[in-house]
């Protein structure tokens, strides 16, 4: 009997054994990191990493996991490339799960290819075991039913093939379980996107099965010398990035530099509530990214590089957007000539429901090199 198209795609794609994390398990201490969006973020305590950690404890009760869940809601790989060093790499993670197929879905293919490849290269260069986890959004359904990887997943899989990184189609696994009657669609995704405990258990089930098989394989392998990274698929990938200290940003107008508690993932920020407040900084590289604490009450800004034309932002405010709390990146450029550049920014009023807003908060200034 021929399999239906919807049953052709594999859930698990094993490309290399998870040697480092298997050794960490054997030593009794596994440091595991998570990068992704709200489907993976720890905020609610009901997402799939919690169920995966529970399953890990049942299979390896002698192991003490150290968890670094750096996933943030409504963020993609364009922000993760600037956060990976401080929140994953320097914390000594042995294993990192990367979940951006959903949140990168609406990004142009070239942009998400560059940011994802930069992120993967950073993690692999640090010797970390990397696993891609693909979850689900409704726009993926028609491709899955036809036996195709959705475009955002397919782009990630090309990277996985190039770098020999394993991947788990957790969303595909969950959809098949729902189709077979294990739970209802509403039990899987109560709001249409985010699984709670029941649906998260399905995602964790697929990821745990992948890891268990890979660890069993790694346990049979003799140690091998590390292999150098292959040449990047896109030479413009965001592998080499650097955070500019906020203290080095020159301010005009009533800015404050303060510890910031209102936006997950943001530790310190430059903050003003005034229109026409200015910032200036020099950076070395070929691109620049700003990370804002963004929300309904945020104003807009205009900026320019090297004295060129001013560019004004006009950012959307989705219905789920709160007054603040969205760590939202703005890509100023990523195709400048490599070298030193000068950046200027000025705050502008924004309008929310007819009310003028001027609040601007910047917690990240990152150069692409």
Helices and strands as residue ranges (DSSP letters): G 5-7, E 12-13, H 19-27, E 29-36, H 48-59, E 64-69, H 77-84, I 85-89, E 95-99, H 109-125, E 129-134, G 138-140, H 141-145, H 151-163, E 166-169, H 170-179, H 185-188, H 197-219, E 241-243, G 246-248, E 250-252, E 256-259, E 268-272, E 278-285, E 287-294, E 300-305, E 311-312, E 326-333, E 339-348, E 350-352, E 355-357, E 360-368
